[in-house]
Amino acid sequence: MAENQDTQLPPIIAVNQNPAPRTMYDYAKPSLTGTESSIVRLAVAANTFELKPNTIQMIQKFVQFDGLQDEDPNAHLANFLELCDTFKINGVSNDAIHLRLFPFSLRNKAK
């Protein structure tokens, strides 16, 4: 019995007796707190890599995606890749170019 007296129980943690009621919506809505982008930009070995303003303007003018119901995301990707395949930057992979240009092809709800 003396052995049992030496061991102590962990302290009782105070629990909020009246937490604010949560709805099903509160449990279902996404939280972006602490999340990071799943898109990882590829390293570029070229020291002089630069996206020219006219390239960005061309993407913004010809392949824009708003995320509306009547827009086809697959057609947008096909058009975007077709336009990107019209130029090449020495020392830079196509994937690195695509990842850097793609955000310029989105606007409004899609951005």
C-alpha positions in Angstrom: 0.0 0.0 0.0 2.9 2.3 0.7 4.0 1.8 -2.9 0.7 3.1 -4.3 1.1 6.3 -2.3 4.3 7.2 -4.0 2.8 7.2 -7.5 0.7 10.3 -8.3 -2.1 10.6 -10.7 -1.7 13.2 -13.6 -3.3 16.5 -12.9 -6.8 17.0 -14.1 -7.0 19.2 -17.2 -9.7 21.9 -17.0 -12.2 21.5 -19.8 -14.4 24.3 -21.1 -17.8 23.4 -19.7 -19.8 25.5 -22.2 -18.1 25.5 -25.6 -19.7 27.5 -28.4 -22.1 25.2 -30.4 -20.7 24.2 -33.8 -22.8 23.6 -36.8 -22.2 20.9 -39.5 -21.0 23.8 -41.7 -18.3 24.6 -39.2 -17.0 21.1 -39.4 -17.2 20.9 -43.2 -15.7 24.3 -44.3 -12.1 24.1 -45.3 -9.4 25.9 -43.4 -6.3 27.2 -45.2 -4.5 28.2 -42.0 -1.0 26.7 -42.0 -1.3 25.2 -45.5 1.3 25.5 -48.2 1.0 25.4 -51.9 1.2 21.9 -53.4 3.0 23.4 -56.5 6.7 23.2 -56.2 8.6 25.4 -58.6 11.5 23.7 -60.3 15.0 25.1 -59.9 16.3 26.9 -63.0 20.0 26.5 -63.8 20.1 29.4 -66.2 21.5 32.6 -64.7 19.7 34.9 -67.1 16.2 33.3 -66.9 13.6 36.0 -67.4 10.0 35.8 -68.5 9.5 38.6 -71.0 6.6 40.9 -70.5 5.3 40.2 -74.0 5.2 36.5 -73.2 3.1 37.2 -70.1 0.8 39.5 -72.0 0.3 36.9 -74.7 -0.8 34.3 -72.1 -3.1 36.9 -70.5 -4.6 37.8 -73.8 -5.1 34.4 -75.5 -5.5 31.8 -72.8 -7.5 33.1 -69.9 -9.6 30.8 -67.6 -12.2 32.3 -65.2 -13.5 29.1 -63.7 -17.0 29.6 -64.9 -19.4 26.7 -65.4 -19.4 27.0 -69.2 -15.6 26.9 -69.5 -13.8 23.7 -70.1 -10.6 23.4 -67.9 -9.2 20.6 -70.1 -9.5 22.9 -73.2 -7.8 25.7 -71.2 -4.9 23.4 -70.4 -4.6 22.2 -74.0 -4.6 25.8 -75.3 -2.1 26.9 -72.6 0.3 24.1 -73.4 0.0 24.7 -77.1 0.9 28.4 -76.7 3.8 27.5 -74.3 5.2 25.1 -76.8 5.7 27.9 -79.3 8.9 29.1 -77.6 11.9 27.7 -75.8 14.3 29.2 -73.3 17.8 27.7 -73.3 18.7 26.0 -70.1 15.2 26.0 -68.7 12.9 23.0 -68.7 9.4 23.2 -70.2 7.9 22.3 -66.8 9.7 25.2 -65.2 8.3 27.6 -67.8 4.8 26.1 -67.5 4.8 26.4 -63.7 5.8 30.0 -63.8 3.4 31.1 -66.6 0.3 29.2 -65.5 -0.8 31.6 -62.8 -1.0 34.4 -65.5 -3.5 32.3 -67.4 -6.0 32.4 -64.5 -8.3 35.2 -63.4 -11.3 36.0 -61.2 -12.7 32.9 -59.5 -10.1 30.5 -60.9 -7.2 32.6 -59.5 
